[in-house]
Amino acid sequence: MDDFGLHTALELDGRKFIVHTGTLMERQLVISEIFEEGLFLTARELYLPLRRENHPVNYDFITGITNQFHDQVIEELKVLYRIQQKLEKVFAAKKKQQDAKPYVNLGTLFLRRNLYDEAERAFQRAVTIQRDNIKANVGLGVTYLKMRRFENAIKVLQKILSENQRFPDVLNYLGLAHLFAGNLERAANLFKEAIQINPEYVEAQFNLGVALYKSALQGVKDPRAVAVPARVSIYLKQVRDLEKYRDPEWEKEFSEVLELMKDNDHEVILPLLERLQLKLVDVFVKNEKVAEFFLKFQYGGKALDVKMISRYDIFFMNSGTRERQYPDYWNNRGVFQLIKSHAYFQEAIHAFKNALNLEPGYQEAQETLDKLKAHEKGFIFMIRAMLK
């Protein structure tokens, strides 16, 4: 990173983090990275709207954006742990008389940040509340995969398949768990089943290639005589070409692995492939930011003002034509608009109070304020009831 390097150490729930934020001027990015005890966890990026050509760089502007983004990343991390504490209290008080959804969303947000212990706890809470919640069980199984607790992953993911239809994603995740546990034939059969259901599932095609590669090496006297199967590189390139992986960091990783595969050094190649396989495993909520917003509103411990709410406008208001065909989109958008209206409602109350501070006998302002305050609690109770 170039200039404006910011470092903040913080401790949350007994874990010590370092947040480092800086700029990459040539890519017009602010990047914030989170580390724990020197190990990289996750990163966030923000595009810098810099003017090109002959305009001089406004370093004060860049410094301001970098500082603001740094503080935002720190606050988001703190909020997740505040939500966790709140939900733990709710769980202890209500246990099964509650909704599993907030715990699933929280587990997903922790998982996306590679905070596996917290993700495991949240998904376990969700499963305790609703044993057959598919998203909670998939999240828990994937968390175990990421933690390399493969027997645990097999147990959870197999339960999903035994009680539900054969989901390609779950078949792929279960195949990976068996692959890492050394059950190569079982892994290959699961990948094949996932591909049979969804022939376009190139991650499963790639994983099948790795399973066949490992099988070819088993019991071979001279591993140097075994070439990396063409299937591995063919489907790895197809994975690389998926839109969700069109990112400089992903491109760099794919290129490094593909280049090293040419040397046929199995001791180097296999660990890289295994690391990539686990990195490709992800659990996507339909819209992560929508889930994050509702968790903040319900359990974040702080009132959301208009400025904070407006940061989420793009995730609720600017969806494509496909999303607009789903009732969930309109429902979430409606609740979001009500929450935003409540924030403006609070700003209106504050404005009338300011008018009365300047002129205590201002009857019109007093009457309006009294009417608003009469409905203040009912407004917020209505919104919270919608989210239960």
C-alpha positions as CSV (number, residue, x, y, z in Angstrom):
1,M,0.0,0.0,0.0
2,D,1.1,3.6,-0.7
3,D,0.3,6.4,1.7
4,F,-2.0,7.2,4.5
5,G,-1.2,4.0,6.4
6,L,-3.5,3.7,9.5
7,H,-3.1,1.1,12.2
8,T,-5.5,0.4,15.0
9,A,-5.3,-2.4,17.6
10,L,-8.5,-3.6,19.3
11,E,-9.6,-6.4,21.5
12,L,-13.1,-7.9,21.1
13,D,-14.4,-10.9,23.0
14,G,-10.8,-11.9,24.1
15,R,-9.5,-11.7,20.5
16,K,-6.8,-9.2,19.5
17,F,-7.1,-7.6,16.1
18,I,-5.1,-5.2,14.0
19,V,-6.8,-3.1,11.4
20,H,-4.6,-1.6,8.7
21,T,-5.9,0.7,6.1
22,G,-4.0,2.3,3.2
23,T,-4.4,3.4,-0.4
24,L,-3.4,1.9,-3.7
25,M,-3.3,5.0,-5.9
26,E,-2.6,3.1,-9.2
27,R,-5.8,1.1,-8.7
28,Q,-7.8,4.0,-7.1
29,L,-8.6,1.9,-4.0
30,V,-8.6,2.2,-0.3
31,I,-8.0,-1.2,1.2
32,S,-8.6,-2.1,4.9
33,E,-7.2,-5.4,6.1
34,I,-7.9,-7.2,9.4
35,F,-5.3,-9.3,11.1
36,E,-5.2,-11.4,14.2
37,E,-1.9,-12.2,15.8
38,G,-0.2,-11.6,12.5
39,L,-2.5,-13.8,10.5
40,F,-4.6,-12.2,7.7
41,L,-8.3,-12.6,8.2
42,T,-10.2,-10.5,5.7
43,A,-10.1,-7.2,3.7
44,R,-12.5,-4.5,2.5
45,E,-12.1,-2.3,-0.5
46,L,-13.4,1.2,-1.4
47,Y,-13.2,2.8,-4.8
48,L,-11.5,6.2,-4.8
49,P,-13.2,8.6,-7.3
50,L,-10.0,10.3,-8.4
51,R,-9.9,12.7,-11.4
52,R,-7.3,11.8,-14.1
53,E,-5.4,13.8,-16.6
54,N,-3.8,17.0,-15.5
55,H,-5.8,17.5,-12.3
56,P,-3.5,17.4,-9.1
57,V,-4.3,14.8,-6.5
58,N,-6.3,16.2,-3.6
59,Y,-4.5,14.5,-0.7
60,D,-6.7,16.1,2.0
61,F,-9.7,14.5,0.2
62,I,-8.0,11.1,0.1
63,T,-6.9,11.3,3.7
64,G,-10.4,12.1,4.8
65,I,-11.9,9.2,2.8
66,T,-9.2,6.8,4.1
67,N,-9.8,7.8,7.7
68,Q,-13.5,7.5,7.4
69,F,-13.3,4.0,5.8
70,H,-10.8,2.9,8.4
71,D,-13.2,3.9,11.2
72,Q,-16.1,2.3,9.4
73,V,-14.4,-1.1,9.1
74,I,-13.5,-1.0,12.8
75,E,-17.1,0.0,13.8
76,E,-18.5,-2.8,11.7
77,L,-16.4,-5.3,13.5
78,K,-17.3,-3.9,16.9
79,V,-21.0,-4.0,15.9
80,L,-20.8,-7.7,15.0
81,Y,-19.5,-8.5,18.5
82,R,-22.2,-6.3,20.1
83,I,-24.8,-8.2,18.1
84,Q,-23.3,-11.5,19.2
85,Q,-23.5,-10.4,22.9
86,K,-27.1,-9.3,22.5
87,L,-28.2,-12.5,20.8
88,E,-26.4,-14.6,23.4
89,K,-28.6,-12.9,26.1
90,V,-31.7,-13.4,24.0
91,F,-30.8,-17.1,23.4
92,A,-30.2,-17.7,27.1
93,A,-33.5,-16.1,28.0
94,K,-35.8,-17.5,25.3
95,K,-34.0,-20.6,23.9
96,K,-36.4,-22.2,21.5
97,Q,-39.1,-19.5,21.6
98,Q,-37.4,-17.4,18.9
99,D,-36.4,-17.1,15.3
100,A,-33.2,-18.9,14.0
101,K,-32.8,-16.3,11.1
102,P,-30.7,-13.7,13.1
103,Y,-28.3,-16.4,14.2
104,V,-27.9,-17.7,10.7
105,N,-27.3,-14.2,9.4
106,L,-24.7,-13.5,12.2
107,G,-23.0,-16.8,11.5
108,T,-22.7,-16.0,7.8
109,L,-21.2,-12.5,8.5
110,F,-18.7,-14.0,10.9
111,L,-17.9,-16.8,8.4
112,R,-17.3,-14.3,5.6
113,R,-14.7,-12.6,7.8
114,N,-13.0,-16.0,8.6
115,L,-14.0,-15.7,12.3
116,Y,-14.8,-19.4,12.6
117,D,-15.3,-19.8,16.4
118,E,-17.9,-17.1,16.4
119,A,-19.5,-18.5,13.2
120,E,-19.7,-22.0,14.7
121,R,-21.4,-20.6,17.9
122,A,-24.0,-18.6,15.9
123,F,-24.9,-21.5,13.6
124,Q,-25.1,-23.9,16.6
125,R,-27.5,-21.5,18.3
126,A,-29.7,-21.5,15.1
127,V,-29.7,-25.3,14.9
128,T,-30.7,-25.5,18.6
129,I,-33.7,-23.2,17.9
130,Q,-34.7,-24.9,14.6
131,R,-33.1,-28.3,14.1
132,D,-34.1,-28.7,10.5
133,N,-33.0,-25.2,9.3
134,I,-31.2,-25.9,6.2
135,K,-29.2,-22.6,6.0
136,A,-28.1,-23.1,9.6
137,N,-26.9,-26.6,9.0
138,V,-25.1,-25.8,5.8
139,G,-23.4,-22.8,7.5
140,L,-22.3,-25.0,10.3
141,G,-21.0,-27.7,7.9
142,V,-19.1,-25.2,5.9
143,T,-17.6,-23.6,9.1
144,Y,-16.3,-27.1,10.1
145,L,-14.8,-27.5,6.6
146,K,-13.0,-24.1,7.0
147,M,-11.8,-25.2,10.4
148,R,-10.5,-28.5,8.9
149,R,-12.8,-30.4,11.3
150,F,-13.8,-32.8,8.5
151,E,-15.5,-35.5,10.5
152,N,-17.8,-32.9,12.1
153,A,-18.5,-31.5,8.6
154,I,-19.3,-34.9,7.3
155,K,-21.8,-35.6,10.1
156,V,-23.6,-32.3,9.7
157,L,-23.7,-32.2,5.9
158,Q,-24.7,-35.9,5.6
159,K,-27.7,-35.1,7.9
160,I,-28.9,-32.4,5.5
161,L,-28.8,-34.9,2.6
162,S,-30.5,-37.6,4.6
163,E,-33.4,-35.3,5.6
164,N,-33.8,-33.2,2.4
165,Q,-33.4,-33.2,-1.3
166,R,-29.9,-33.6,-2.9
167,F,-28.7,-30.1,-3.1
168,P,-25.6,-29.8,-5.5
169,D,-23.8,-27.3,-3.1
170,V,-24.2,-29.7,-0.1
171,L,-23.1,-32.6,-2.2
172,N,-20.0,-30.6,-3.2
173,Y,-19.2,-29.6,0.4
174,L,-19.7,-33.1,1.6
175,G,-17.5,-34.4,-1.2
176,L,-14.8,-32.0,-0.1
177,A,-15.0,-33.1,3.6
178,H,-14.6,-36.8,2.5
179,L,-11.7,-35.8,0.1
180,F,-9.8,-34.1,2.9
181,A,-10.6,-37.0,5.3
182,G,-9.0,-39.3,2.7
183,N,-12.2,-41.0,1.5
184,L,-11.3,-40.5,-2.2
185,E,-13.9,-42.8,-3.8
186,R,-16.7,-41.5,-1.7
187,A,-15.6,-37.9,-2.5
188,A,-15.5,-38.6,-6.3
189,N,-19.0,-40.1,-6.2
190,L,-20.4,-37.1,-4.4
191,F,-18.8,-34.7,-6.9
192,K,-20.2,-36.7,-9.8
193,E,-23.7,-36.6,-8.3
194,A,-23.5,-32.8,-7.8
195,I,-22.4,-32.5,-11.5
196,Q,-25.2,-34.8,-12.7
197,I,-27.8,-32.5,-11.0
198,N,-26.0,-29.3,-12.2
199,P,-23.6,-29.9,-15.2
200,E,-22.6,-26.2,-15.0
201,Y,-21.2,-26.5,-11.5
202,V,-17.6,-25.9,-12.4
203,E,-16.3,-25.8,-8.8
204,A,-17.6,-29.4,-8.4
205,Q,-16.0,-30.3,-11.7
206,F,-12.7,-28.9,-10.5
207,N,-13.0,-30.7,-7.2
208,L,-13.6,-34.0,-9.0
209,G,-10.5,-33.4,-11.0
210,V,-8.5,-33.0,-7.7
211,A,-10.1,-36.2,-6.3
212,L,-9.0,-38.2,-9.5
213,Y,-5.6,-36.6,-9.3
214,K,-5.1,-37.8,-5.7
215,S,-6.5,-41.3,-6.6
216,A,-3.9,-41.5,-9.4
217,L,-1.1,-40.9,-6.9
218,Q,-2.2,-43.5,-4.4
219,G,0.1,-46.5,-4.3
220,V,2.3,-45.3,-7.1
221,K,5.9,-46.2,-6.8
222,D,7.2,-43.2,-8.7
223,P,4.9,-40.2,-8.3
224,R,7.0,-38.3,-10.8
225,A,5.5,-40.6,-13.5
226,V,2.0,-39.2,-12.7
227,A,1.0,-36.1,-14.5
228,V,-1.5,-33.6,-13.1
229,P,-4.8,-34.5,-14.9
230,A,-5.8,-32.1,-17.7
231,R,-9.2,-32.0,-16.0
232,V,-7.8,-30.1,-13.1
233,S,-6.4,-27.2,-15.1
234,I,-9.3,-27.1,-17.6
235,Y,-11.9,-26.7,-14.8
236,L,-9.7,-24.5,-12.7
237,K,-9.6,-22.1,-15.7
238,Q,-13.4,-22.3,-16.0
239,V,-13.7,-21.4,-12.3
240,R,-11.3,-18.5,-12.8
241,D,-13.5,-17.2,-15.6
242,L,-16.7,-17.0,-13.4
243,E,-17.8,-13.4,-12.8
244,K,-17.6,-13.7,-9.0
245,Y,-13.9,-14.4,-9.3
246,R,-13.0,-11.6,-11.6
247,D,-10.9,-9.8,-9.1
248,P,-7.2,-9.0,-9.1
249,E,-6.5,-11.0,-6.0
250,W,-8.3,-14.1,-7.2
251,E,-6.7,-13.7,-10.7
252,K,-3.3,-13.6,-9.1
253,E,-4.0,-16.8,-7.0
254,F,-5.4,-18.7,-10.0
255,S,-2.4,-17.7,-12.2
256,E,0.1,-18.8,-9.5
257,V,-1.5,-22.2,-9.1
258,L,-1.8,-22.8,-12.9
259,E,1.8,-21.8,-13.4
260,L,3.1,-24.2,-10.7
261,M,1.0,-27.0,-12.1
262,K,3.3,-27.0,-15.1
263,D,6.2,-28.3,-13.0
264,N,4.4,-31.5,-12.0
265,D,5.8,-31.2,-8.4
266,H,3.1,-32.9,-6.4
267,E,4.4,-31.9,-3.0
268,V,4.1,-28.2,-4.1
269,I,0.9,-28.5,-6.1
270,L,-1.4,-30.5,-3.8
271,P,-1.2,-28.1,-0.8
272,L,-1.9,-25.2,-3.1
273,L,-4.9,-27.0,-4.6
274,E,-6.2,-27.9,-1.2
275,R,-5.9,-24.3,0.0
276,L,-7.7,-23.1,-3.1
277,Q,-10.5,-25.7,-2.7
278,L,-11.3,-24.5,0.8
279,K,-11.1,-20.9,-0.2
280,L,-13.6,-21.4,-3.0
281,V,-16.1,-22.7,-0.4
282,D,-18.5,-19.9,0.5
283,V,-21.9,-19.4,1.9
284,F,-23.7,-16.5,0.3
285,V,-26.8,-15.0,1.8
286,K,-29.1,-13.6,-0.9
287,N,-27.8,-10.1,0.0
288,E,-25.3,-10.0,2.7
289,K,-25.7,-6.3,3.3
290,V,-29.4,-6.6,3.7
291,A,-28.9,-9.2,6.5
292,E,-26.2,-6.9,8.0
293,F,-28.5,-3.9,8.1
294,F,-31.4,-5.7,9.8
295,L,-29.1,-7.2,12.4
296,K,-27.7,-3.8,13.1
297,F,-31.2,-2.3,13.4
298,Q,-32.5,-5.1,15.8
299,Y,-29.4,-5.9,17.8
300,G,-26.7,-3.4,17.2
301,G,-27.3,-1.5,20.4
302,K,-27.3,1.9,18.7
303,A,-30.0,3.9,16.9
304,L,-29.4,4.2,13.2
305,D,-29.5,7.8,12.0
306,V,-30.4,8.9,8.4
307,K,-26.7,9.1,7.4
308,M,-26.0,5.5,8.5
309,I,-29.2,4.2,6.9
310,S,-28.4,5.9,3.6
311,R,-25.2,3.9,3.2
312,Y,-27.5,0.9,2.6
313,D,-29.7,2.6,0.0
314,I,-27.9,0.9,-2.9
315,F,-28.5,-2.6,-1.5
316,F,-32.2,-2.1,-1.2
317,M,-33.1,0.4,-3.9
318,N,-30.8,-0.4,-6.9
319,S,-31.4,-4.1,-7.4
320,G,-31.7,-5.5,-11.0
321,T,-34.8,-6.7,-12.8
322,R,-34.3,-10.3,-11.6
323,E,-34.4,-9.4,-7.9
324,R,-37.6,-7.3,-8.5
325,Q,-39.4,-10.5,-9.4
326,Y,-39.1,-11.8,-5.9
327,P,-41.6,-10.8,-3.1
328,D,-38.7,-10.9,-0.6
329,Y,-37.1,-8.0,-2.4
330,W,-40.2,-5.8,-2.1
331,N,-40.8,-6.9,1.5
332,N,-37.3,-6.0,2.6
333,R,-37.4,-2.7,0.6
334,G,-40.7,-1.8,2.4
335,V,-39.3,-2.5,5.8
336,F,-36.1,-0.6,5.0
337,Q,-38.2,2.4,3.9
338,L,-40.2,2.3,7.1
339,I,-36.9,2.2,9.1
340,K,-35.6,5.2,7.1
341,S,-38.9,7.0,7.7
342,H,-38.5,6.4,11.4
343,A,-35.1,8.0,11.3
344,Y,-36.6,11.1,9.6
345,F,-39.4,11.0,12.2
346,Q,-36.7,11.3,14.9
347,E,-35.0,14.1,13.0
348,A,-38.4,15.9,12.8
349,I,-38.9,15.6,16.6
350,H,-35.4,17.0,17.1
351,A,-36.2,19.9,14.7
352,F,-39.4,20.8,16.6
353,K,-37.5,20.7,19.9
354,N,-35.0,23.1,18.4
355,A,-37.8,25.5,17.4
356,L,-39.1,25.4,21.0
357,N,-35.7,26.0,22.5
358,L,-35.5,29.1,20.5
359,E,-39.1,30.2,21.2
360,P,-40.6,28.2,24.1
361,G,-44.1,29.6,23.5
362,Y,-44.2,28.5,19.8
363,Q,-47.7,26.8,20.0
364,E,-47.7,25.3,16.5
365,A,-44.4,23.6,17.1
366,Q,-45.5,22.3,20.5
367,E,-48.8,20.9,19.1
368,T,-47.0,19.1,16.3
369,L,-44.3,17.7,18.7
370,D,-47.0,16.4,21.1
371,K,-48.7,14.6,18.2
372,L,-45.5,13.0,17.0
373,K,-44.4,11.9,20.5
374,A,-47.8,10.3,21.0
375,H,-47.0,7.9,18.2
376,E,-43.2,7.6,18.7
377,K,-43.2,4.2,20.5
378,G,-45.9,2.7,18.4
379,F,-43.9,3.4,15.2
380,I,-40.8,1.6,16.4
381,F,-42.7,-1.3,17.9
382,M,-44.5,-1.8,14.6
383,I,-41.2,-2.1,12.7
384,R,-39.6,-4.4,15.2
385,A,-42.7,-6.6,15.1
386,M,-42.3,-7.0,11.3
387,L,-38.7,-8.3,11.8
388,K,-39.6,-11.0,14.3
